Amino acid sequence: MSKIIAIWGCPSSGKTTISTRLTKAIHDTTGAKVITIFTDTSTPALPVLFPNRKAGELRSLGTVLSQTEITPDTVLKSLVTTKEAKNIAFMGYTDGENCYSYPEFTQDKAAKFIDAVSALADFIIVDCGSKLSQPLALAAISKADTIFRVCKPDLKAISFFSSQMPLYAVR
C-alpha cells in the first residue's frame, strides 16, 4: 500500500507548488513511483502545469470519477506523465472544467478511487485545495499518512483557518 500525503490550506498559499515540488523531491531522492492528484475544480492545475499540451493530451480526473467502477487500469489510462521522469504522474481537472462538468460522487467512491491509485504508486500526493468539503479531499484527508496544512503569513489566512477549523473538529 502506498503512502498518502494530503496537502490543504488557505487559498493562494502555495499548495500546488508544494505538491509538485514534493513529488519531484520524493522521486529524485527515492526513485519511487509518485502520483499527484489535484482536486481543485475551480482552478484546474493540469493546464497550468502543462501549458504546451494540447487539450486532448490532458485526461481529466472527472472522467475517472464518473465511472461506475474504478480500477487501477481505469486510473492508469488517465494519468498525465512527463518524458523526463517516467515514475511521476499527475491527475486533475483540465481547462474549461468546473464542479458542474461531471456528476457528483460520494466520499465512499473517492476512497475507492484512492485505493485504486494506491495499487499503482509508492506515494500519492493529494493537493486537496482549500475546500475540504469536497468528497475527494475528505477521502484523502481520512486516508492520509501525513497531512500538511499550508498557510500564508497574513490576516486573511488566519481568518480562513479560524472560520474553517470548527468544521473539521472531531465529534
N, C-alpha and C positions, 0 to 999 in steps of 0.2 A: 504494500500500500504506500502511496506517495505521501510526502509531507505537504501539508496545505498551509499556505501563508495568506492571510487576509489583510488587506490594506484599506482603511477607510478614514475619512476625516472631513474637515470643513471644505467648502467649495474653494477651488483655486489654491489649494495648499501644496500641490505637487505630487499627488497620489499616482498619477500616470507616469510621471518622470521617475519616481521612486520604484514603481513596479517594473518598468523597462530596464532601469539600471540594476536592480536586484536580480532580474532574470539573467542579464549578461554576466554579472558578478558570480552568481551561483554556477552558471555554465562554465565560465572561464576558470574558476578555482577547482571545481569538482568533476567537470566533464559530464555532469548529469543531464538527463533529458528534462527540460523545463517547458511547461505550457503556462502561458499567461492569459488570463481571461479578463476582459474589460466589460463590466456590467452596465455602464452608463449609456442610456438610450438618448438622453437629451444632448449630449456632445460625444458622438461616436469617435473612438480613438483610432480605429484602423485607417481611415482616410488621412489622419494626421501623421501616423507613424509610417505609412506607405503612400506618400503623395504622388509618386510616379507610377503606381499601379493603376491599371485600368479597372473600371467598376466591376467587370466580370471576373477579374482575378481575385477579388476580395470576397470571400464567402462569409455569410452572416451567422452569428451565434443564434439569431432569431429563427433561422431555418432549422437548426438542430433542436431547439426547444419547442418547435412546432410539431415535431414528430410524435407519433403515438408511442413508439418505443425508442428509447435512446440506448444505443450500444456503443462500445468503443469504436466499431467500424464506422458508424454514423458520424462520430466526433472526428475521427481520422480524416474523413473526406472533407471536412470543413475547416481544417487547420490552415493558417497562413504561415508559411515558412520563409526563411531567407536563404540565399545561396551561401552566405558567409558562415552560418552556423546551422548545421543540419539537425542538431538536437534542441533547437529552440523553435517554439511555435506560438502563435497568438490566435486568440479568438475574440470577437467583439462584434459590434454592430457596424454597418457600413454607411456610406454617405447617403443622406436623404431618409434614413430610417429614424423612427421615433418610437415612443412607448405604444403607439397605436398601429404599428406596422405588422405586428404578429398577434396571434391570440394570447390571452393571458394564460399564465401557467402557475402552478402551485409551488409551495416550498418543498413539498414531497418530490415533485418532478424535478425541481432544481437539485435536490440532494441526489437523486438518481443520475442526473447529468454529471455531477461532480464525481460520483462513483465510477461512471464510465470513463471520465477523463483520467481518474486515478490509475486505471489499468494501462495507460499509455505513457505516463511520465513518472520521474522520480520526485519532482517538485511541481506543485501547482501554485501559482501566484494569482490571487484574485483581487483585482482593483475594484473594490465594492462601491466606489463613488461616495457621495455624501448622503444618499438616500437609503438607509438601511431597511426601510420598509419594503423594498423590492425583494421578491422571493429568492432570487439568486444570491443577493447579498446576504440575506438572512441565513440561507443554507450554508454559504461559505463561512460565515462567522461561527455558526454552530458546529461545523466540521473542522475548523481550523486548528492546527497545532500551535500556530503563532499568529497573533493579531497585532498589527501596527496601527496606532491611531495617530494621524498626521494633523498637525495644527500650524497655523501661521501666527506670528507674534503680533497680533493686533486685537483690538476690542471686538471687531466683528466676529472673529474666530471664537473668542471667549463667549460671546453671546450665542453663537451657533451651538457650542457644546453645552452651555447651561440650559438651552432650550431642548436639545436632543437627548441628553443623557437620561432624564427621567423616563423616556420612552423605552429604554433598554434595561431598566432596573429589573433585577431578578425578583420575582414574587414568590 
